[in-house]
Amino acid sequence: MSGAKRPAPKEAAELAPSNIYEWDPARVAEFLTSLSLDRWKPLFEEVDGATLTELSDADLKEIGCTELLPRKKLLGHIAKLKITASE
């Protein structure tokens, strides 16, 4: 065996699709974690990226995301990801 080192395995976030429309529910959960919104992960267990892009402020309230500022934070990041995906 040669002395060459094998590359370290990539983190899950690095392997996940960068296009929000291609995200699975696990990637949505990672996204929530990245925004320090782990407490909402149970509310999004069946939400994929395409569905996430369609959620409105009212929808978020309806599923249990009651805090205003975190909702706005989430919606702002989703909007940015939608723009990135369309480029």
PyMOL Python script that loads the backbone (N, CA, C, O; Angstrom):
from pymol import cmd

cmd.read_pdbstr("""\
ATOM      1  N   MET A   1       0.848  -1.172   0.000  1.00  0.00           N
ATOM      2  CA  MET A   1       0.000   0.000   0.000  1.00  0.00           C
ATOM      3  C   MET A   1       0.893   1.234   0.000  1.00  0.00           C
ATOM      4  O   MET A   1       1.885   1.276   0.727  1.00  0.00           O
ATOM      5  N   SER A   2       0.561   2.220  -0.791  1.00  0.00           N
ATOM      6  CA  SER A   2       1.376   3.426  -0.869  1.00  0.00           C
ATOM      7  C   SER A   2       1.122   4.315   0.336  1.00  0.00           C
ATOM      8  O   SER A   2       0.178   4.095   1.095  1.00  0.00           O
ATOM      9  N   GLY A   3       1.963   5.311   0.504  1.00  0.00           N
ATOM     10  CA  GLY A   3       1.840   6.222   1.631  1.00  0.00           C
ATOM     11  C   GLY A   3       0.851   7.346   1.381  1.00  0.00           C
ATOM     12  O   GLY A   3       0.717   8.243   2.213  1.00  0.00           O
ATOM     13  N   ALA A   4       0.156   7.314   0.252  1.00  0.00           N
ATOM     14  CA  ALA A   4      -0.798   8.382  -0.056  1.00  0.00           C
ATOM     15  C   ALA A   4      -1.984   8.315   0.894  1.00  0.00           C
ATOM     16  O   ALA A   4      -2.509   7.243   1.195  1.00  0.00           O
ATOM     17  N   LYS A   5      -2.383   9.477   1.349  1.00  0.00           N
ATOM     18  CA  LYS A   5      -3.535   9.543   2.246  1.00  0.00           C
ATOM     19  C   LYS A   5      -4.819   9.588   1.439  1.00  0.00           C
ATOM     20  O   LYS A   5      -4.897  10.209   0.379  1.00  0.00           O
ATOM     21  N   ARG A   6      -5.810   8.917   1.969  1.00  0.00           N
ATOM     22  CA  ARG A   6      -7.128   8.975   1.349  1.00  0.00           C
ATOM     23  C   ARG A   6      -7.805  10.263   1.778  1.00  0.00           C
ATOM     24  O   ARG A   6      -7.642  10.698   2.918  1.00  0.00           O
ATOM     25  N   PRO A   7      -8.559  10.876   0.886  1.00  0.00           N
ATOM     26  CA  PRO A   7      -9.263  12.098   1.287  1.00  0.00           C
ATOM     27  C   PRO A   7     -10.310  11.793   2.347  1.00  0.00           C
ATOM     28  O   PRO A   7     -10.919  10.723   2.357  1.00  0.00           O
ATOM     29  N   ALA A   8     -10.501  12.746   3.227  1.00  0.00           N
ATOM     30  CA  ALA A   8     -11.507  12.585   4.276  1.00  0.00           C
ATOM     31  C   ALA A   8     -12.890  12.543   3.638  1.00  0.00           C
ATOM     32  O   ALA A   8     -13.134  13.215   2.635  1.00  0.00           O
ATOM     33  N   PRO A   9     -13.792  11.761   4.212  1.00  0.00           N
ATOM     34  CA  PRO A   9     -15.149  11.731   3.658  1.00  0.00           C
ATOM     35  C   PRO A   9     -15.791  13.104   3.777  1.00  0.00           C
ATOM     36  O   PRO A   9     -15.545  13.840   4.732  1.00  0.00           O
ATOM     37  N   LYS A  10     -16.605  13.431   2.808  1.00  0.00           N
ATOM     38  CA  LYS A  10     -17.289  14.722   2.826  1.00  0.00           C
ATOM     39  C   LYS A  10     -18.408  14.699   3.855  1.00  0.00           C
ATOM     40  O   LYS A  10     -19.033  13.669   4.107  1.00  0.00           O
ATOM     41  N   GLU A  11     -18.637  15.853   4.432  1.00  0.00           N
ATOM     42  CA  GLU A  11     -19.756  16.001   5.354  1.00  0.00           C
ATOM     43  C   GLU A  11     -21.056  15.888   4.564  1.00  0.00           C
ATOM     44  O   GLU A  11     -21.079  16.134   3.358  1.00  0.00           O
ATOM     45  N   ALA A  12     -22.120  15.521   5.236  1.00  0.00           N
ATOM     46  CA  ALA A  12     -23.418  15.371   4.574  1.00  0.00           C
ATOM     47  C   ALA A  12     -23.841  16.656   3.878  1.00  0.00           C
ATOM     48  O   ALA A  12     -24.391  16.615   2.777  1.00  0.00           O
ATOM     49  N   ALA A  13     -23.590  17.795   4.512  1.00  0.00           N
ATOM     50  CA  ALA A  13     -23.992  19.071   3.921  1.00  0.00           C
ATOM     51  C   ALA A  13     -23.268  19.324   2.605  1.00  0.00           C
ATOM     52  O   ALA A  13     -23.823  19.950   1.702  1.00  0.00           O
ATOM     53  N   GLU A  14     -22.035  18.843   2.492  1.00  0.00           N
ATOM     54  CA  GLU A  14     -21.275  19.032   1.263  1.00  0.00           C
ATOM     55  C   GLU A  14     -21.810  18.146   0.142  1.00  0.00           C
ATOM     56  O   GLU A  14     -21.667  18.474  -1.036  1.00  0.00           O
ATOM     57  N   LEU A  15     -22.419  17.041   0.505  1.00  0.00           N
ATOM     58  CA  LEU A  15     -22.935  16.107  -0.488  1.00  0.00           C
ATOM     59  C   LEU A  15     -24.352  16.449  -0.932  1.00  0.00           C
ATOM     60  O   LEU A  15     -24.802  16.018  -1.994  1.00  0.00           O
ATOM     61  N   ALA A  16     -25.040  17.218  -0.122  1.00  0.00           N
ATOM     62  CA  ALA A  16     -26.433  17.539  -0.417  1.00  0.00           C
ATOM     63  C   ALA A  16     -26.520  18.491  -1.603  1.00  0.00           C
ATOM     64  O   ALA A  16     -25.631  19.319  -1.806  1.00  0.00           O
ATOM     65  N   PRO A  17     -27.580  18.375  -2.381  1.00  0.00           N
ATOM     66  CA  PRO A  17     -27.744  19.282  -3.517  1.00  0.00           C
ATOM     67  C   PRO A  17     -27.799  20.738  -3.061  1.00  0.00           C
ATOM     68  O   PRO A  17     -28.411  21.058  -2.042  1.00  0.00           O
ATOM     69  N   SER A  18     -27.161  21.605  -3.820  1.00  0.00           N
ATOM     70  CA  SER A  18     -27.176  23.016  -3.458  1.00  0.00           C
ATOM     71  C   SER A  18     -28.450  23.703  -3.949  1.00  0.00           C
ATOM     72  O   SER A  18     -28.798  24.776  -3.456  1.00  0.00           O
ATOM     73  N   ASN A  19     -29.141  23.108  -4.900  1.00  0.00           N
ATOM     74  CA  ASN A  19     -30.387  23.667  -5.415  1.00  0.00           C
ATOM     75  C   ASN A  19     -31.523  23.304  -4.457  1.00  0.00           C
ATOM     76  O   ASN A  19     -31.842  22.128  -4.283  1.00  0.00           O
ATOM     77  N   ILE A  20     -32.117  24.295  -3.853  1.00  0.00           N
ATOM     78  CA  ILE A  20     -33.154  24.064  -2.839  1.00  0.00           C
ATOM     79  C   ILE A  20     -34.290  23.184  -3.360  1.00  0.00           C
ATOM     80  O   ILE A  20     -34.894  22.437  -2.590  1.00  0.00           O
ATOM     81  N   TYR A  21     -34.582  23.263  -4.639  1.00  0.00           N
ATOM     82  CA  TYR A  21     -35.682  22.477  -5.208  1.00  0.00           C
ATOM     83  C   TYR A  21     -35.372  20.976  -5.233  1.00  0.00           C
ATOM     84  O   TYR A  21     -36.274  20.160  -5.424  1.00  0.00           O
ATOM     85  N   GLU A  22     -34.114  20.616  -5.044  1.00  0.00           N
ATOM     86  CA  GLU A  22     -33.701  19.213  -5.059  1.00  0.00           C
ATOM     87  C   GLU A  22     -33.510  18.638  -3.657  1.00  0.00           C
ATOM     88  O   GLU A  22     -33.179  17.461  -3.511  1.00  0.00           O
ATOM     89  N   TRP A  23     -33.715  19.451  -2.635  1.00  0.00           N
ATOM     90  CA  TRP A  23     -33.489  18.990  -1.265  1.00  0.00           C
ATOM     91  C   TRP A  23     -34.510  17.949  -0.842  1.00  0.00           C
ATOM     92  O   TRP A  23     -35.685  18.021  -1.200  1.00  0.00           O
ATOM     93  N   ASP A  24     -34.037  16.986  -0.074  1.00  0.00           N
ATOM     94  CA  ASP A  24     -34.933  16.034   0.573  1.00  0.00           C
ATOM     95  C   ASP A  24     -35.185  16.537   2.002  1.00  0.00           C
ATOM     96  O   ASP A  24     -34.552  17.501   2.432  1.00  0.00           O
ATOM     97  N   PRO A  25     -36.090  15.906   2.734  1.00  0.00           N
ATOM     98  CA  PRO A  25     -36.372  16.373   4.094  1.00  0.00           C
ATOM     99  C   PRO A  25     -35.138  16.405   5.012  1.00  0.00           C
ATOM    100  O   PRO A  25     -35.056  17.256   5.898  1.00  0.00           O
ATOM    101  N   ALA A  26     -34.201  15.507   4.814  1.00  0.00           N
ATOM    102  CA  ALA A  26     -32.988  15.514   5.644  1.00  0.00           C
ATOM    103  C   ALA A  26     -32.177  16.784   5.398  1.00  0.00           C
ATOM    104  O   ALA A  26     -31.617  17.359   6.331  1.00  0.00           O
ATOM    105  N   ARG A  27     -32.114  17.217   4.144  1.00  0.00           N
ATOM    106  CA  ARG A  27     -31.376  18.448   3.824  1.00  0.00           C
ATOM    107  C   ARG A  27     -32.104  19.662   4.385  1.00  0.00           C
ATOM    108  O   ARG A  27     -31.463  20.619   4.819  1.00  0.00           O
ATOM    109  N   VAL A  28     -33.427  19.635   4.382  1.00  0.00           N
ATOM    110  CA  VAL A  28     -34.205  20.720   4.995  1.00  0.00           C
ATOM    111  C   VAL A  28     -33.878  20.788   6.487  1.00  0.00           C
ATOM    112  O   VAL A  28     -33.731  21.877   7.043  1.00  0.00           O
ATOM    113  N   ALA A  29     -33.766  19.640   7.129  1.00  0.00           N
ATOM    114  CA  ALA A  29     -33.414  19.605   8.554  1.00  0.00           C
ATOM    115  C   ALA A  29     -32.030  20.207   8.785  1.00  0.00           C
ATOM    116  O   ALA A  29     -31.827  20.940   9.754  1.00  0.00           O
ATOM    117  N   GLU A  30     -31.079  19.904   7.903  1.00  0.00           N
ATOM    118  CA  GLU A  30     -29.734  20.490   8.011  1.00  0.00           C
ATOM    119  C   GLU A  30     -29.799  22.009   7.871  1.00  0.00           C
ATOM    120  O   GLU A  30     -29.110  22.743   8.580  1.00  0.00           O
ATOM    121  N   PHE A  31     -30.629  22.458   6.958  1.00  0.00           N
ATOM    122  CA  PHE A  31     -30.808  23.889   6.734  1.00  0.00           C
ATOM    123  C   PHE A  31     -31.350  24.564   7.991  1.00  0.00           C
ATOM    124  O   PHE A  31     -30.864  25.620   8.395  1.00  0.00           O
ATOM    125  N   LEU A  32     -32.348  23.956   8.600  1.00  0.00           N
ATOM    126  CA  LEU A  32     -32.905  24.514   9.835  1.00  0.00           C
ATOM    127  C   LEU A  32     -31.838  24.575  10.926  1.00  0.00           C
ATOM    128  O   LEU A  32     -31.761  25.552  11.672  1.00  0.00           O
ATOM    129  N   THR A  33     -31.029  23.542  11.014  1.00  0.00           N
ATOM    130  CA  THR A  33     -29.945  23.534  11.991  1.00  0.00           C
ATOM    131  C   THR A  33     -28.968  24.672  11.717  1.00  0.00           C
ATOM    132  O   THR A  33     -28.503  25.334  12.645  1.00  0.00           O
ATOM    133  N   SER A  34     -28.659  24.897  10.448  1.00  0.00           N
ATOM    134  CA  SER A  34     -27.713  25.958  10.097  1.00  0.00           C
ATOM    135  C   SER A  34     -28.238  27.338  10.484  1.00  0.00           C
ATOM    136  O   SER A  34     -27.462  28.278  10.654  1.00  0.00           O
ATOM    137  N   LEU A  35     -29.546  27.454  10.621  1.00  0.00           N
ATOM    138  CA  LEU A  35     -30.164  28.723  11.017  1.00  0.00           C
ATOM    139  C   LEU A  35     -30.486  28.760  12.516  1.00  0.00           C
ATOM    140  O   LEU A  35     -31.165  29.671  12.990  1.00  0.00           O
ATOM    141  N   SER A  36     -29.997  27.774  13.243  1.00  0.00           N
ATOM    142  CA  SER A  36     -30.273  27.640  14.687  1.00  0.00           C
ATOM    143  C   SER A  36     -31.769  27.507  14.961  1.00  0.00           C
ATOM    144  O   SER A  36     -32.286  28.041  15.942  1.00  0.00           O
ATOM    145  N   LEU A  37     -32.449  26.789  14.079  1.00  0.00           N
ATOM    146  CA  LEU A  37     -33.884  26.555  14.234  1.00  0.00           C
ATOM    147  C   LEU A  37     -34.172  25.065  14.441  1.00  0.00           C
ATOM    148  O   LEU A  37     -35.178  24.541  13.961  1.00  0.00           O
ATOM    149  N   ASP A  38     -33.287  24.408  15.151  1.00  0.00           N
ATOM    150  CA  ASP A  38     -33.445  22.969  15.412  1.00  0.00           C
ATOM    151  C   ASP A  38     -34.792  22.644  16.045  1.00  0.00           C
ATOM    152  O   ASP A  38     -35.366  21.585  15.792  1.00  0.00           O
ATOM    153  N   ARG A  39     -35.284  23.547  16.856  1.00  0.00           N
ATOM    154  CA  ARG A  39     -36.548  23.291  17.561  1.00  0.00           C
ATOM    155  C   ARG A  39     -37.713  23.100  16.592  1.00  0.00           C
ATOM    156  O   ARG A  39     -38.742  22.537  16.965  1.00  0.00           O
ATOM    157  N   TRP A  40     -37.562  23.559  15.366  1.00  0.00           N
ATOM    158  CA  TRP A  40     -38.629  23.426  14.375  1.00  0.00           C
ATOM    159  C   TRP A  40     -38.489  22.181  13.508  1.00  0.00           C
ATOM    160  O   TRP A  40     -39.381  21.883  12.714  1.00  0.00           O
ATOM    161  N   LYS A  41     -37.401  21.458  13.642  1.00  0.00           N
ATOM    162  CA  LYS A  41     -37.188  20.289  12.779  1.00  0.00           C
ATOM    163  C   LYS A  41     -38.354  19.299  12.803  1.00  0.00           C
ATOM    164  O   LYS A  41     -38.714  18.781  11.746  1.00  0.00           O
ATOM    165  N   PRO A  42     -38.956  19.015  13.954  1.00  0.00           N
ATOM    166  CA  PRO A  42     -40.091  18.080  13.938  1.00  0.00           C
ATOM    167  C   PRO A  42     -41.271  18.570  13.083  1.00  0.00           C
ATOM    168  O   PRO A  42     -42.046  17.762  12.570  1.00  0.00           O
ATOM    169  N   LEU A  43     -41.399  19.871  12.936  1.00  0.00           N
ATOM    170  CA  LEU A  43     -42.492  20.428  12.139  1.00  0.00           C
ATOM    171  C   LEU A  43     -42.265  20.257  10.639  1.00  0.00           C
ATOM    172  O   LEU A  43     -43.198  20.380   9.845  1.00  0.00           O
ATOM    173  N   PHE A  44     -41.019  19.974  10.257  1.00  0.00           N
ATOM    174  CA  PHE A  44     -40.641  19.908   8.847  1.00  0.00           C
ATOM    175  C   PHE A  44     -40.221  18.506   8.410  1.00  0.00           C
ATOM    176  O   PHE A  44     -39.590  18.352   7.365  1.00  0.00           O
ATOM    177  N   GLU A  45     -40.560  17.493   9.189  1.00  0.00           N
ATOM    178  CA  GLU A  45     -40.090  16.134   8.910  1.00  0.00           C
ATOM    179  C   GLU A  45     -40.446  15.625   7.518  1.00  0.00           C
ATOM    180  O   GLU A  45     -39.704  14.824   6.951  1.00  0.00           O
ATOM    181  N   GLU A  46     -41.551  16.069   6.966  1.00  0.00           N
ATOM    182  CA  GLU A  46     -41.972  15.584   5.650  1.00  0.00           C
ATOM    183  C   GLU A  46     -41.861  16.652   4.566  1.00  0.00           C
ATOM    184  O   GLU A  46     -42.391  16.489   3.467  1.00  0.00           O
ATOM    185  N   VAL A  47     -41.172  17.742   4.880  1.00  0.00           N
ATOM    186  CA  VAL A  47     -41.059  18.862   3.940  1.00  0.00           C
ATOM    187  C   VAL A  47     -39.767  18.740   3.142  1.00  0.00           C
ATOM    188  O   VAL A  47     -38.677  18.676   3.710  1.00  0.00           O
ATOM    189  N   ASP A  48     -39.903  18.709   1.826  1.00  0.00           N
ATOM    190  CA  ASP A  48     -38.713  18.725   0.972  1.00  0.00           C
ATOM    191  C   ASP A  48     -38.461  20.164   0.520  1.00  0.00           C
ATOM    192  O   ASP A  48     -39.222  21.071   0.857  1.00  0.00           O
ATOM    193  N   GLY A  49     -37.407  20.359  -0.230  1.00  0.00           N
ATOM    194  CA  GLY A  49     -37.031  21.703  -0.640  1.00  0.00           C
ATOM    195  C   GLY A  49     -38.069  22.398  -1.499  1.00  0.00           C
ATOM    196  O   GLY A  49     -38.340  23.585  -1.317  1.00  0.00           O
ATOM    197  N   ALA A  50     -38.646  21.668  -2.429  1.00  0.00           N
ATOM    198  CA  ALA A  50     -39.655  22.272  -3.300  1.00  0.00           C
ATOM    199  C   ALA A  50     -40.847  22.769  -2.485  1.00  0.00           C
ATOM    200  O   ALA A  50     -41.374  23.853  -2.735  1.00  0.00           O
ATOM    201  N   THR A  51     -41.257  21.976  -1.522  1.00  0.00           N
ATOM    202  CA  THR A  51     -42.370  22.380  -0.658  1.00  0.00           C
ATOM    203  C   THR A  51     -41.966  23.569   0.206  1.00  0.00           C
ATOM    204  O   THR A  51     -42.754  24.491   0.415  1.00  0.00           O
ATOM    205  N   LEU A  52     -40.746  23.541   0.699  1.00  0.00           N
ATOM    206  CA  LEU A  52     -40.244  24.629   1.534  1.00  0.00           C
ATOM    207  C   LEU A  52     -40.341  25.968   0.804  1.00  0.00           C
ATOM    208  O   LEU A  52     -40.675  26.987   1.408  1.00  0.00           O
ATOM    209  N   THR A  53     -40.051  25.962  -0.485  1.00  0.00           N
ATOM    210  CA  THR A  53     -40.088  27.215  -1.250  1.00  0.00           C
ATOM    211  C   THR A  53     -41.495  27.775  -1.400  1.00  0.00           C
ATOM    212  O   THR A  53     -41.664  28.953  -1.715  1.00  0.00           O
ATOM    213  N   GLU A  54     -42.489  26.956  -1.180  1.00  0.00           N
ATOM    214  CA  GLU A  54     -43.880  27.386  -1.340  1.00  0.00           C
ATOM    215  C   GLU A  54     -44.517  27.858  -0.036  1.00  0.00           C
ATOM    216  O   GLU A  54     -45.626  28.393  -0.049  1.00  0.00           O
ATOM    217  N   LEU A  55     -43.833  27.666   1.081  1.00  0.00           N
ATOM    218  CA  LEU A  55     -44.426  28.027   2.367  1.00  0.00           C
ATOM    219  C   LEU A  55     -44.449  29.540   2.564  1.00  0.00           C
ATOM    220  O   LEU A  55     -43.457  30.229   2.324  1.00  0.00           O
ATOM    221  N   SER A  56     -45.581  30.030   2.998  1.00  0.00           N
ATOM    222  CA  SER A  56     -45.742  31.456   3.297  1.00  0.00           C
ATOM    223  C   SER A  56     -45.625  31.668   4.802  1.00  0.00           C
ATOM    224  O   SER A  56     -45.536  30.715   5.576  1.00  0.00           O
ATOM    225  N   ASP A  57     -45.627  32.918   5.192  1.00  0.00           N
ATOM    226  CA  ASP A  57     -45.609  33.244   6.611  1.00  0.00           C
ATOM    227  C   ASP A  57     -46.822  32.621   7.307  1.00  0.00           C
ATOM    228  O   ASP A  57     -46.701  32.069   8.401  1.00  0.00           O
ATOM    229  N   ALA A  58     -47.969  32.711   6.678  1.00  0.00           N
ATOM    230  CA  ALA A  58     -49.191  32.129   7.252  1.00  0.00           C
ATOM    231  C   ALA A  58     -49.072  30.607   7.366  1.00  0.00           C
ATOM    232  O   ALA A  58     -49.518  30.018   8.351  1.00  0.00           O
ATOM    233  N   ASP A  59     -48.473  29.978   6.358  1.00  0.00           N
ATOM    234  CA  ASP A  59     -48.274  28.525   6.406  1.00  0.00           C
ATOM    235  C   ASP A  59     -47.383  28.148   7.588  1.00  0.00           C
ATOM    236  O   ASP A  59     -47.667  27.199   8.319  1.00  0.00           O
ATOM    237  N   LEU A  60     -46.308  28.901   7.760  1.00  0.00           N
ATOM    238  CA  LEU A  60     -45.389  28.607   8.863  1.00  0.00           C
ATOM    239  C   LEU A  60     -46.101  28.730  10.207  1.00  0.00           C
ATOM    240  O   LEU A  60     -45.903  27.904  11.098  1.00  0.00           O
ATOM    241  N   LYS A  61     -46.922  29.754  10.347  1.00  0.00           N
ATOM    242  CA  LYS A  61     -47.692  29.908  11.589  1.00  0.00           C
ATOM    243  C   LYS A  61     -48.617  28.714  11.790  1.00  0.00           C
ATOM    244  O   LYS A  61     -48.744  28.186  12.894  1.00  0.00           O
ATOM    245  N   GLU A  62     -49.257  28.303  10.703  1.00  0.00           N
ATOM    246  CA  GLU A  62     -50.229  27.205  10.790  1.00  0.00           C
ATOM    247  C   GLU A  62     -49.581  25.890  11.217  1.00  0.00           C
ATOM    248  O   GLU A  62     -50.197  25.105  11.938  1.00  0.00           O
ATOM    249  N   ILE A  63     -48.347  25.642  10.782  1.00  0.00           N
ATOM    250  CA  ILE A  63     -47.704  24.383  11.172  1.00  0.00           C
ATOM    251  C   ILE A  63     -47.030  24.462  12.541  1.00  0.00           C
ATOM    252  O   ILE A  63     -46.515  23.463  13.043  1.00  0.00           O
ATOM    253  N   GLY A  64     -47.037  25.663  13.146  1.00  0.00           N
ATOM    254  CA  GLY A  64     -46.528  25.770  14.509  1.00  0.00           C
ATOM    255  C   GLY A  64     -45.305  26.637  14.711  1.00  0.00           C
ATOM    256  O   GLY A  64     -44.760  26.686  15.814  1.00  0.00           O
ATOM    257  N   CYS A  65     -44.866  27.315  13.682  1.00  0.00           N
ATOM    258  CA  CYS A  65     -43.724  28.230  13.798  1.00  0.00           C
ATOM    259  C   CYS A  65     -44.276  29.585  14.236  1.00  0.00           C
ATOM    260  O   CYS A  65     -44.558  30.450  13.407  1.00  0.00           O
ATOM    261  N   THR A  66     -44.423  29.754  15.527  1.00  0.00           N
ATOM    262  CA  THR A  66     -45.154  30.909  16.045  1.00  0.00           C
ATOM    263  C   THR A  66     -44.307  32.153  16.279  1.00  0.00           C
ATOM    264  O   THR A  66     -44.853  33.251  16.393  1.00  0.00           O
ATOM    265  N   GLU A  67     -42.999  32.010  16.351  1.00  0.00           N
ATOM    266  CA  GLU A  67     -42.134  33.155  16.649  1.00  0.00           C
ATOM    267  C   GLU A  67     -41.890  33.985  15.382  1.00  0.00           C
ATOM    268  O   GLU A  67     -41.427  33.462  14.369  1.00  0.00           O
ATOM    269  N   LEU A  68     -42.202  35.263  15.449  1.00  0.00           N
ATOM    270  CA  LEU A  68     -42.130  36.135  14.281  1.00  0.00           C
ATOM    271  C   LEU A  68     -40.720  36.257  13.699  1.00  0.00           C
ATOM    272  O   LEU A  68     -40.527  36.004  12.509  1.00  0.00           O
ATOM    273  N   LEU A  69     -39.752  36.633  14.495  1.00  0.00           N
ATOM    274  CA  LEU A  69     -38.416  36.889  13.951  1.00  0.00           C
ATOM    275  C   LEU A  69     -37.764  35.643  13.352  1.00  0.00           C
ATOM    276  O   LEU A  69     -37.175  35.737  12.275  1.00  0.00           O
ATOM    277  N   PRO A  70     -37.843  34.490  13.998  1.00  0.00           N
ATOM    278  CA  PRO A  70     -37.308  33.293  13.339  1.00  0.00           C
ATOM    279  C   PRO A  70     -38.035  32.950  12.031  1.00  0.00           C
ATOM    280  O   PRO A  70     -37.413  32.465  11.086  1.00  0.00           O
ATOM    281  N   ARG A  71     -39.340  33.200  11.979  1.00  0.00           N
ATOM    282  CA  ARG A  71     -40.076  32.970  10.719  1.00  0.00           C
ATOM    283  C   ARG A  71     -39.531  33.868   9.627  1.00  0.00           C
ATOM    284  O   ARG A  71     -39.302  33.420   8.503  1.00  0.00           O
ATOM    285  N   LYS A  72     -39.323  35.136   9.954  1.00  0.00           N
ATOM    286  CA  LYS A  72     -38.799  36.088   8.968  1.00  0.00           C
ATOM    287  C   LYS A  72     -37.391  35.689   8.534  1.00  0.00           C
ATOM    288  O   LYS A  72     -37.041  35.794   7.359  1.00  0.00           O
ATOM    289  N   LYS A  73     -36.594  35.233   9.486  1.00  0.00           N
ATOM    290  CA  LYS A  73     -35.236  34.767   9.178  1.00  0.00           C
ATOM    291  C   LYS A  73     -35.298  33.608   8.183  1.00  0.00           C
ATOM    292  O   LYS A  73     -34.584  33.601   7.180  1.00  0.00           O
ATOM    293  N   LEU A  74     -36.152  32.636   8.470  1.00  0.00           N
ATOM    294  CA  LEU A  74     -36.295  31.470   7.603  1.00  0.00           C
ATOM    295  C   LEU A  74     -36.766  31.886   6.215  1.00  0.00           C
ATOM    296  O   LEU A  74     -36.194  31.457   5.213  1.00  0.00           O
ATOM    297  N   LEU A  75     -37.791  32.707   6.148  1.00  0.00           N
ATOM    298  CA  LEU A  75     -38.321  33.129   4.851  1.00  0.00           C
ATOM    299  C   LEU A  75     -37.291  33.925   4.049  1.00  0.00           C
ATOM    300  O   LEU A  75     -37.226  33.799   2.826  1.00  0.00           O
ATOM    301  N   GLY A  76     -36.500  34.730   4.721  1.00  0.00           N
ATOM    302  CA  GLY A  76     -35.455  35.483   4.033  1.00  0.00           C
ATOM    303  C   GLY A  76     -34.408  34.574   3.421  1.00  0.00           C
ATOM    304  O   GLY A  76     -33.978  34.790   2.288  1.00  0.00           O
ATOM    305  N   HIS A  77     -33.999  33.564   4.162  1.00  0.00           N
ATOM    306  CA  HIS A  77     -33.007  32.622   3.639  1.00  0.00           C
ATOM    307  C   HIS A  77     -33.581  31.778   2.500  1.00  0.00           C
ATOM    308  O   HIS A  77     -32.887  31.479   1.529  1.00  0.00           O
ATOM    309  N   ILE A  78     -34.836  31.404   2.628  1.00  0.00           N
ATOM    310  CA  ILE A  78     -35.477  30.649   1.543  1.00  0.00           C
ATOM    311  C   ILE A  78     -35.520  31.499   0.277  1.00  0.00           C
ATOM    312  O   ILE A  78     -35.240  31.004  -0.815  1.00  0.00           O
ATOM    313  N   ALA A  79     -35.867  32.762   0.419  1.00  0.00           N
ATOM    314  CA  ALA A  79     -35.931  33.659  -0.745  1.00  0.00           C
ATOM    315  C   ALA A  79     -34.572  33.752  -1.436  1.00  0.00           C
ATOM    316  O   ALA A  79     -34.497  33.725  -2.664  1.00  0.00           O
ATOM    317  N   LYS A  80     -33.508  33.860  -0.658  1.00  0.00           N
ATOM    318  CA  LYS A  80     -32.159  33.925  -1.236  1.00  0.00           C
ATOM    319  C   LYS A  80     -31.823  32.635  -1.979  1.00  0.00           C
ATOM    320  O   LYS A  80     -31.240  32.669  -3.062  1.00  0.00           O
ATOM    321  N   LEU A  81     -32.190  31.504  -1.395  1.00  0.00           N
ATOM    322  CA  LEU A  81     -31.906  30.219  -2.032  1.00  0.00           C
ATOM    323  C   LEU A  81     -32.705  30.038  -3.320  1.00  0.00           C
ATOM    324  O   LEU A  81     -32.221  29.427  -4.272  1.00  0.00           O
ATOM    325  N   LYS A  82     -33.915  30.563  -3.349  1.00  0.00           N
ATOM    326  CA  LYS A  82     -34.722  30.488  -4.569  1.00  0.00           C
ATOM    327  C   LYS A  82     -34.070  31.295  -5.691  1.00  0.00           C
ATOM    328  O   LYS A  82     -34.062  30.867  -6.845  1.00  0.00           O
ATOM    329  N   ILE A  83     -33.530  32.452  -5.350  1.00  0.00           N
ATOM    330  CA  ILE A  83     -32.850  33.281  -6.349  1.00  0.00           C
ATOM    331  C   ILE A  83     -31.610  32.559  -6.861  1.00  0.00           C
ATOM    332  O   ILE A  83     -31.364  32.511  -8.066  1.00  0.00           O
ATOM    333  N   THR A  84     -30.839  32.003  -5.949  1.00  0.00           N
ATOM    334  CA  THR A  84     -29.627  31.272  -6.322  1.00  0.00           C
ATOM    335  C   THR A  84     -29.963  30.094  -7.233  1.00  0.00           C
ATOM    336  O   THR A  84     -29.245  29.820  -8.195  1.00  0.00           O
ATOM    337  N   ALA A  85     -31.049  29.407  -6.927  1.00  0.00           N
ATOM    338  CA  ALA A  85     -31.438  28.234  -7.714  1.00  0.00           C
ATOM    339  C   ALA A  85     -31.874  28.613  -9.123  1.00  0.00           C
ATOM    340  O   ALA A  85     -31.752  27.812 -10.050  1.00  0.00           O
ATOM    341  N   SER A  86     -32.376  29.823  -9.287  1.00  0.00           N
ATOM    342  CA  SER A  86     -32.870  30.230 -10.604  1.00  0.00           C
ATOM    343  C   SER A  86     -31.779  30.831 -11.486  1.00  0.00           C
ATOM    344  O   SER A  86     -32.018  31.120 -12.658  1.00  0.00           O
ATOM    345  N   GLU A  87     -30.593  31.020 -10.933  1.00  0.00           N
ATOM    346  CA  GLU A  87     -29.494  31.607 -11.721  1.00  0.00           C
ATOM    347  C   GLU A  87     -28.841  30.586 -12.614  1.00  0.00           C
ATOM    348  O   GLU A  87     -27.903  30.911 -13.341  1.00  0.00           O
TER     349      GLU A  87
END
""", "prot")
cmd.dss("prot")
cmd.show_as("cartoon", "prot")
cmd.util.cbc("prot")
cmd.orient("prot")
